[in-house]
Amino acid sequence: MKLSLNKDADESNTFKLSISGELDRESLIHDYWTTVSALDKKALQSAIQLTIDLQETKRADTAGLAWLLNLKRDLLKHIKTVTIINVPQKLLNLADLSGAQSLLKE
């Protein structure tokens, strides 16, 4: 799994976190905040909006779903709006089976 944080060129307090690769129990970074540079942490703390983009996510399991939902919960402590986009259909199906599909869309 690879995480890439980028600032929106048009909006000063808007960021996009792209997640690529496999989002599963073998590839997970348990604590996202330990992987973020001090500069990115400072920028995220001033962020108003963050989009988590799963366009390049190849595979996810239940551990990946739980990690993603926990990441969103943790980010919402610091950021007003966190949106997840381009959720793969298999992950949506898994979330639906787990009763968590609405949490991906909130």
Protein Blocks (a to p, Z undefined) as FASTA:
>chain_A
ZZdddddfklmkbccdddehjddfklpcfblmlmpcfklmmmmmmpfbdcddfklpmbdc
fklmmmmmmmmmmmmmmpmbacdehiafklmmmmmmnopmmmmmZZ
